[in-house]
Amino acid sequence: MADNEKNTVNRENGTNAMDINTDESISGTSHLNEPVANEDEVEKLKGEIAELKDKYLRQVAEFENFRRRTAKERIEMIQTAGKEVVTALLDVLDDCDRAEKQLQASEDAPLKEGIQLVFNKLRSTMQSKGVKPMQTIGTDFNPDQHEAITEIPAPSEEMKGKVIDEVQKGYYMNDKIIRFAKVVVGK
């Protein structure tokens, strides 16, 4: 018979059999013969596992929120990419409106028509970039949209607290205010 401790002769039928109690030297089997850890340690480990799962889920949720927020910010940045240029052109648009009012007194029809074409082209270009004017006259005063320049006595009772006149037009760009309307409010 072999001298190996792991193999012994089965006395009943004479065959070689492995003794499971001598497996401690085989890697990965030493834990089989150790006593089971006490219940406190098991509960402590379960608590740590639950805590780590919670931290993991929170990190995943936080990353998802971060991803959504950055995607939203990227879209907003694209939509308002030319905001500074557009804001600078609003003064030019105001000048066009004033010139258009003065042009009404002119007798030169071809000149009026040519200038009107240029103004309309500027307005349509601004509109294609998402810029639209605020409609303020006759609406309720809203400090989130309007900047009150002054208050005057309302011409009628229903105009109290409403915008009576517009000193400077306000504008939206992609539904965000890029310039507040400067208005006169009835009191």
PETA-V987196 format. One record per pair of residues at least 24 apart in sequence whose ideal C-beta (glycine too) atoms are under 8 Angstrom apart, sorted by the first residue. I is the first residue (numbers start at 1). J is the second residue. D is the distance in whole Angstrom. If there is no record, write none. Layout:
i: (I/I)
j: (J/J)
d: (D/D)
//
This chain:
i: (79/79/79/80/80/80/82/83/83/86/86/86/86/86/87/87/89/89/90/90/90/90/92/93/93/93/93/94/94/96/96/97/129/130/130/130/131/131/131/131/132/132/133/133/133/133/134/134/134/134/134/134/136/136/136/136/136/136/137/137/137/137/138/138/139/141/141/144/145/145/145/145/146/146/146/146/146/146/147/147/147/147/148/148/148/149/149/149/150/150/151/151/151/151/152/152/152/152/153/153/154/154/155/159/160/160/161/161/161/162)
j: (130/173/174/173/174/176/129/173/178/126/129/131/173/178/178/179/122/126/131/171/178/179/122/122/123/126/169/168/169/122/123/169/173/172/173/174/171/172/173/178/171/172/169/170/171/172/169/170/171/172/177/181/163/166/169/170/181/183/163/164/165/166/162/163/163/183/185/177/170/177/180/181/170/180/181/182/183/185/180/181/182/183/183/184/185/182/183/184/184/185/184/185/186/187/184/185/186/187/186/187/186/187/186/186/186/187/185/186/187/186)
d: (7/8/5/6/7/7/7/6/6/7/6/6/6/7/6/7/8/7/8/6/7/6/7/6/7/7/8/7/7/6/8/7/7/8/5/4/6/7/5/7/7/5/5/7/6/8/7/4/7/7/8/5/5/5/8/7/5/6/6/7/7/6/6/7/6/7/5/8/6/6/6/6/7/6/5/8/5/8/5/7/5/7/6/8/5/5/7/6/5/8/7/5/7/4/6/8/6/7/7/6/3/6/7/4/5/6/7/7/8/6)
//
